[in-house]
Amino acid sequence: MTQSEKIKTYPFLSEPTILFPVIILAGLGIIMVHSASASISMSEHGTALYYVQKQFFFCFMGLIIMFTVSLIPYKILNPFAYVILFCALLFLIAVQIPGLGIKAGGAYRWLNVGGFTFQPSEFAKLAMIIFLAYSLNKKQERISLFFVGFIPHVVVLGLLAMLILIQPDLGTVVIMGAISWIMMFVAGVRLTHLLCPAPLLVPLIYFLVYKVEYRMARIFAYRNPWDDPLNTGYQITHSLKAFGSGGLFGKGMGMGIQKLHYLPEPHTDFILSIIGEELGLMGVLGILVLYGIVIVKGIRIARGADTLFGTFLATGITASLALQVSINTGVTMGLLPTKGLTLPFLSYGGTSLLMNMAGMGILMSIAASNKKS
């Protein structure tokens, strides 16, 4: 079988710089979810395997989705952009319907679908990227016009953001906004248009942050978590203790202390803290290098795409991964205010894992198309 035939039949094999880092991260995620969640799982469900079994299942399904999506020409997404966006809107609305929406941690962010929980905001993120790639490509000839290249995309973002803020989930809205601005900038939307909403940020920050008590508490905890280590600064101080006690090479797999009902959410938002404690600085750096390899490859795929739709699509998926990794890492290390956000491929969470795997499959499909063209 020739190289071109291999690419056509198994496009994921032609992109080892995406395939192998993702498999390593997902595999390590299963191990670390078990390590971080065993004690919590035992106390909540009577077994140490509850969370890791679910993570293994979602990882297996995610790999199938990634391989399947990589086999499908990415251009097939182009005519279905509006359908995918419409489905995302329906899912976000359904979260607010009693009996369908599930409340956890004071927020309605999950949907009950046939006994499985599904987080529509994760799907909405990918749907928005697909829609923007389609729309920015379609309007390329008039992209510099304010009411063509900028306003329609901001309206769609605003509609999705409004539905997600109701849940509430400000962090996802911030990431979606950043992805949108990056994609519009790459597509050629004028910088003056992209900067014109800046004056609106002041009232938005006032109403969305300063007028919301728990968000302000996170801001104060971020400024100096040691001022109130038993209350507002509790989570971040224990995260920093995990990193600090891990040293260069860590305490060893399974030997962490902070996961034993000290650090909240050790298997989800703060799994990197447990990795820092058990695998040390070298383990954390190794993980960041794997993410870096995928992100750099994503940028190269975007630059070499055979269509502008592929360029914008790869840009959005790569930007989404880079932003999630940067924000989650910043939060766990006390560099950013605390925000519930999973670490791609590593944190416990089915929807996040499946959507990120689907995104990697699309990247592989774009790369395969580049090599065949």
C-alpha positions in Angstrom: 0.0 0.0 0.0 1.4 3.4 -1.0 1.7 6.4 1.3 -1.2 8.1 -0.4 -3.4 5.0 -0.1 -2.6 4.8 3.6 -3.6 8.4 4.1 -6.8 7.8 2.2 -7.7 4.6 4.1 -6.3 5.5 7.6 -5.8 9.3 7.8 -5.2 9.2 11.6 -2.0 7.1 11.0 -0.6 9.9 8.9 -0.7 12.3 11.9 1.3 10.7 14.7 2.0 14.1 16.2 -1.7 14.3 17.0 -2.6 10.6 17.4 0.1 9.6 19.9 0.1 12.6 22.2 -3.7 12.3 22.4 -3.6 8.6 23.2 -0.9 9.1 25.8 -2.8 12.0 27.4 -6.1 10.0 27.4 -4.4 6.9 28.8 -2.7 8.9 31.6 -6.1 10.6 32.2 -7.6 7.2 33.0 -4.8 6.4 35.4 -4.9 9.8 37.1 -8.7 9.9 37.4 -8.5 6.6 39.2 -5.8 7.8 41.5 -7.5 11.2 42.2 -11.1 9.8 42.6 -10.7 6.5 44.4 -11.2 7.9 47.9 -14.1 10.1 46.8 -15.7 7.3 44.8 -15.5 4.9 47.7 -17.2 7.4 50.1 -19.9 8.4 47.6 -20.6 5.2 45.7 -19.1 2.4 47.8 -16.5 1.5 45.2 -13.2 2.9 44.2 -13.9 2.2 40.5 -17.0 4.3 39.9 -15.4 7.3 38.2 -12.5 5.5 36.4 -14.9 2.9 34.9 -17.0 5.8 33.4 -13.8 7.6 32.3 -12.5 4.4 30.6 -15.9 4.0 28.7 -15.9 7.6 27.5 -12.2 7.4 26.5 -13.0 4.2 24.5 -16.0 6.0 22.8 -13.9 9.1 22.3 -11.2 7.2 20.4 -13.9 5.6 18.2 -15.3 9.0 17.5 -11.9 10.4 16.7 -11.0 7.6 14.3 -14.4 7.7 12.6 -14.4 11.5 12.2 -10.9 11.4 10.8 -12.2 9.1 8.0 -14.9 11.5 7.0 -13.9 14.4 4.7 -14.1 17.5 6.8 -15.8 19.4 3.9 -19.0 17.5 4.6 -19.5 19.7 7.7 -19.8 22.8 5.5 -23.4 22.4 4.3 -24.5 21.2 7.8 -23.1 24.2 9.7 -26.6 25.7 10.4 -28.1 22.4 11.3 -25.3 21.7 13.9 -25.7 25.3 15.3 -29.5 24.8 15.5 -29.0 21.5 17.4 -26.6 23.3 19.8 -29.2 26.0 20.5 -31.9 23.4 21.1 -29.7 21.5 23.6 -28.9 24.7 25.5 -32.6 25.6 25.7 -33.5 22.0 26.8 -31.2 22.4 29.8 -33.7 24.9 31.3 -36.6 22.5 30.9 -37.6 20.7 34.2 -36.9 17.0 34.0 -34.3 17.4 31.3 -31.9 19.8 32.8 -29.8 18.5 35.7 -28.6 20.8 38.5 -25.2 20.2 40.1 -23.0 22.6 42.0 -25.7 25.2 41.8 -25.8 25.3 38.0 -28.0 23.8 35.3 -25.3 22.7 32.8 -26.2 19.1 32.1 -28.9 17.4 30.1 -30.3 14.0 30.8 -30.4 12.0 27.6 -31.5 8.3 28.0 -29.9 8.0 31.4 -26.6 9.6 30.3 -25.6 13.2 31.3 -24.6 15.5 28.5 -23.1 19.0 28.8 -24.6 21.0 25.9 -22.1 23.9 26.3 -19.3 21.6 25.2 -21.2 20.7 22.0 -22.1 24.4 21.5 -18.4 25.3 21.5 -17.6 22.9 18.7 -20.8 23.9 16.8 -19.9 27.6 17.0 -16.4 26.8 15.6 -18.0 24.9 12.6 -20.5 27.7 12.0 -17.9 30.5 12.1 -15.6 28.5 9.8 -18.5 28.2 7.3 -19.7 31.8 7.6 -16.2 33.4 7.5 -15.4 31.4 4.4 -18.7 32.2 2.7 -18.3 36.0 3.4 -14.6 36.2 2.6 -15.0 38.6 -0.3 -16.9 41.1 2.0 -15.2 40.2 5.3 -14.0 43.8 5.9 -17.5 45.1 6.0 -18.8 45.8 9.6 -22.3 44.4 9.0 -21.0 41.4 7.1 -17.8 40.2 8.6 -18.4 41.2 12.2 -22.0 41.8 13.4 -23.6 38.5 12.2 -21.0 36.4 14.0 -21.2 38.5 17.2 -25.0 38.1 17.2 -24.6 34.3 17.0 -22.0 34.3 19.7 -24.3 36.5 21.8 -27.2 34.2 21.5 -25.1 31.2 22.5 -23.5 33.2 25.3 -26.9 34.3 26.7 -28.1 30.7 27.0 -24.9 29.6 28.6 -24.8 32.5 31.1 -28.3 31.5 32.3 -26.9 28.1 33.5 -24.6 30.0 34.7 -21.2 29.3 33.1 -19.1 32.5 32.5 -15.9 30.6 31.9 -17.2 28.8 28.8 -18.6 32.1 27.4 -15.1 33.8 27.9 -13.5 30.9 26.0 -16.1 31.0 23.2 -15.6 34.7 22.9 -11.8 34.4 22.6 -12.1 31.6 20.0 -14.5 33.8 18.0 -12.2 36.8 18.0 -9.2 34.7 17.1 -11.1 33.1 14.1 -12.4 36.5 12.9 -8.9 38.0 13.2 -7.4 35.1 11.1 -10.3 35.4 8.6 -9.4 39.1 8.0 -12.1 41.0 10.0 -10.8 44.5 10.6 -9.0 45.1 13.8 -11.0 48.3 14.5 -14.2 46.2 14.3 -12.8 43.6 16.7 -11.8 46.3 19.1 -15.0 48.3 19.0 -16.8 46.3 21.7 -14.0 47.1 24.2 -15.9 49.9 25.9 -18.7 47.5 26.7 -16.3 45.3 28.7 -16.5 47.6 31.7 -20.2 47.4 32.3 -20.1 43.6 31.4 -17.4 43.0 34.0 -19.4 45.0 36.5 -22.6 43.1 36.1 -21.2 39.6 35.5 -18.3 39.7 38.1 -18.5 42.6 40.6 -22.3 42.2 41.1 -22.1 38.4 41.6 -20.9 37.6 45.1 -19.3 34.2 44.5 -17.3 35.5 41.5 -16.0 38.4 43.5 -15.0 35.9 46.2 -12.9 34.1 43.6 -11.3 37.3 42.6 -10.3 38.2 46.2 -9.1 34.6 46.7 -7.0 34.8 43.5 -5.3 38.0 44.7 -4.1 36.4 48.0 -5.6 33.0 48.8 -3.6 32.8 52.0 -5.6 35.6 53.5 -8.5 33.2 53.9 -7.1 29.7 53.5 -10.0 28.0 55.2 -12.8 29.6 53.2 -12.4 31.5 49.9 -8.8 30.5 49.4 -9.3 26.9 50.4 -9.2 25.3 47.0 -6.3 27.2 45.5 -4.1 26.9 48.7 -4.5 23.1 48.7 -3.8 23.1 44.9 -0.6 25.0 45.6 0.3 22.6 48.4 -0.1 19.7 46.0 2.3 21.3 43.5 4.7 22.3 46.2 4.9 18.9 47.9 5.4 17.1 44.6 8.9 18.5 44.0 10.8 17.6 40.9 9.7 14.0 40.5 6.6 13.7 42.7 5.6 11.4 45.6 4.8 8.6 43.2 1.7 7.4 41.5 -1.2 7.0 44.0 0.8 8.5 46.9 -0.8 12.0 46.9 -2.4 13.4 50.0 -4.5 16.3 48.7 -7.0 14.0 46.9 -8.0 12.5 50.2 -10.9 14.9 50.7 -8.6 18.0 51.1 -8.6 19.4 47.5 -12.1 19.8 46.1 -12.6 18.4 42.5 -9.3 16.6 42.4 -10.4 14.4 39.5 -12.0 17.1 37.3 -10.9 20.8 37.3 -7.9 20.3 39.6 -6.5 17.0 38.2 -3.3 18.8 37.2 -2.6 19.6 40.9 -2.8 15.8 41.7 -0.4 15.1 38.8 1.9 17.8 40.1 1.9 16.1 43.6 2.3 12.5 42.3 4.5 13.0 39.2 6.2 16.2 40.1 7.4 19.1 38.0 8.8 16.7 35.4 5.4 15.1 35.0 3.6 18.4 34.6 6.2 19.6 32.0 5.9 16.4 30.1 2.1 16.8 29.8 2.5 20.5 28.7 5.0 19.3 26.1 2.4 16.8 24.7 -0.2 19.6 24.5 2.3 21.8 22.8 3.1 19.2 20.2 -0.7 18.9 19.3 -1.2 22.7 19.3 1.8 23.4 17.1 0.7 20.7 14.7 -2.8 22.2 14.7 -1.4 25.6 13.7 0.6 23.9 10.8 -2.6 22.1 9.7 -4.5 25.4 9.6 -1.7 27.1 7.6 -1.6 24.3 5.1 -5.3 23.6 4.7 -6.5 23.1 1.1 -9.5 25.4 1.7 -10.2 28.5 3.8 -13.0 26.6 5.5 -10.3 24.1 6.6 -8.0 26.9 7.7 -10.7 28.5 9.9 -11.9 25.2 11.2 -8.4 24.1 12.3 -7.8 27.5 13.8 -10.9 27.3 16.0 -10.2 23.8 17.2 -6.6 24.5 17.9 -7.4 27.8 19.7 -10.0 26.0 21.8 -7.5 23.4 23.0 -4.8 26.0 23.7 -7.2 28.2 25.7 -8.5 25.3 27.8 -5.1 24.1 28.6 -3.8 27.6 29.4 -6.7 28.6 31.6 -6.9 25.3 33.5 -3.1 25.4 34.1 -3.3 29.0 35.2 -6.2 28.3 37.6 -4.6 25.3 39.3 -1.3 27.2 39.8 -3.0 30.3 41.1 -2.2 32.5 38.1 -5.8 33.0 37.2 -9.0 33.2 39.3 -10.7 29.9 40.0 -13.0 28.7 37.3 -14.6 25.3 36.7 -12.9 24.1 33.5 -11.7 20.7 32.6 -8.2 19.8 31.3 -8.6 18.3 27.9 -8.2 14.4 27.7 -7.1 14.3 31.3 -10.0 15.5 33.5 -13.0 13.3 34.4 -15.9 14.4 32.2 -17.5 12.5 29.3 -18.8 15.4 27.1 -15.6 17.3 27.3 -13.6 14.2 26.3 -15.9 13.2 23.5 -16.0 16.7 22.0 -12.2 17.2 22.2 -11.7 13.8 20.6 -14.1 14.8 17.8 -12.1 18.0 17.3 -8.9 16.0 17.0 -10.6 13.8 14.4 -11.5 16.9 12.4 -7.9 18.1 12.5 -6.7 14.7 11.2 -9.3 14.9 8.4 -8.1 18.4 7.4 -4.5 17.2 7.5 -5.3 14.2 5.3 -7.1 16.4 2.8 -4.0 18.7 2.7 -1.7 15.7 1.8 -4.1 14.4 -0.9 -4.4 17.8 -2.6 
